[in-house]
Amino acid sequence: MAGPPIVDKKIIKDDLPFLVEFYKTRHKNPEISLQEKGTSKALATELRKVGFTVTENFGGYGIVGVFKNGNGPTILYRTDMDALPMYEKTDLAYQSQLKATLNGEEVGTMHSCGHDIHMTTWLGTARAMVAMKDKWKGTLLLIGQPAEEIGAGAKMMLEAGLYQKFGVPNYGLGLHSSPTLPAGKVGIGKGFVMASSQSVDINVYGVGSHGASPHMSIDPIVLSSMLVMELQTIVSRNVKPTESAVVTVGTIRGGTVGNIIPDMVTLKLTVRSFKEEVLEVVNKRIKEIARGVGIAAGLPEDKMPEVIIREAGPANFNNPAMTSRVIQSATSAIGKENVIDEEPVMLSEDFSYYGQTEHKVPTVFYWLGTVPDARMKKGDLPGLHSPFYYPQPEISLETGVTVTSQALMDLFNTKM
């Protein structure tokens, strides 16, 4: 009896010169969230060349590529496309020199989160799957998603009717560049792998006064300082020790000069957890602590701290059965020694939305190693969103295309 189909590694290897050049072009031409016009056009053009039916400008600059290859399951494979508003400091020959306008200000642009690797792996996988179409049957649904960095793109595409127009997939697959795994390896975890992400603003009101007359004020800067420290007790004293949560105050803004006590300070927080019930506890305590600080300061009811809690993006959950299948695929493609059991992280990714609709599509999101060998040996590991982060293109792309193609092929040919 014939065994499962195996990816043709020569096809992938021979395609690397094209893919590396495509990657460098994308790296030099990053476009930030909601501005991905040229990027989406480039991807759409390449998909059409190999036979995909492509819909553009779907949910912003989103693209949907469909390749029907007989009867079989439908598998969604998504890449994000947007870059970050920051200046690159890698000194690569192909580093970004582009600028963009954000909120009326000029900013640098950089693929410091690896979305250029994601896109090129996605394109390379599309090309490989078409070249190996005699080894699988089904429909490959490729999603080029905008605005991941602001947590909006997946929702935009789903709300535009992605599943209604193109059908509900049987499985969903995605990947993310890892700044800690060596190029040539992948990391795959089961269950929760990335946290939900929620933004919270707290407007702390007070009574302004001259800096030399603090007794005539209720100082919102002091109240904010107290609030920051009290918020740290939520995770240590209110969240069950076996659960995970993060409460980080990322900005404090208030006041103008040193001799004026302002009448308002704004705190901006990020809140992370894996489970909705944990998030509910955290949100409840944020409100209670904010009000408690206001009462202790003697603020009147109309000046109590205002807590603005925004909708949380769901956590990424790797379906256990599908994950086992993808781990087997990766192991057969690149060897057991190169497949790492990756632990959960409190980072977030809006890929989670594709599996969290009422259809509950099984999904897997895995980490693609990108760190150059020399950097691994030196311990020089800039994190994602660092102006110094860059991947090793050739090995990362070859590994990503090989593992993803094998996983897709196995999913197309396996009943779970």
GILIN-V851894 format. One line per field, one symbol per residue. phi: phi as a letter, one per 30 degrees, with the letter a starting at -180 (. if undefined). Layout:
phi->???
This chain:
phi->.ddddcddddeddddeedddddedddddbdbdeibdeddddddddddddcjddbcchciicdbbcbbcbidldcbdbcbcbdccdaddbdiddcddcdbbcbhicdbdbadccidddedddedddedddddcddcabkbccccccdhddcicdddeddddjedddcjdddbbbabbdcdbddejcbbbccidbbddbbcbcbcccabdadddbddcccdddddddddeddddddddbcceedcbabbbccbbbaibbdcbddcabccbccbbaccddddddddddedddddddddddiddedcdecccccedddddbdeedddedddddddddbjedcccddddbcdbadeeddccdddhddbbbbccdbdeedddddicbddeiddcdacdddddddddddddddddddddcbcc
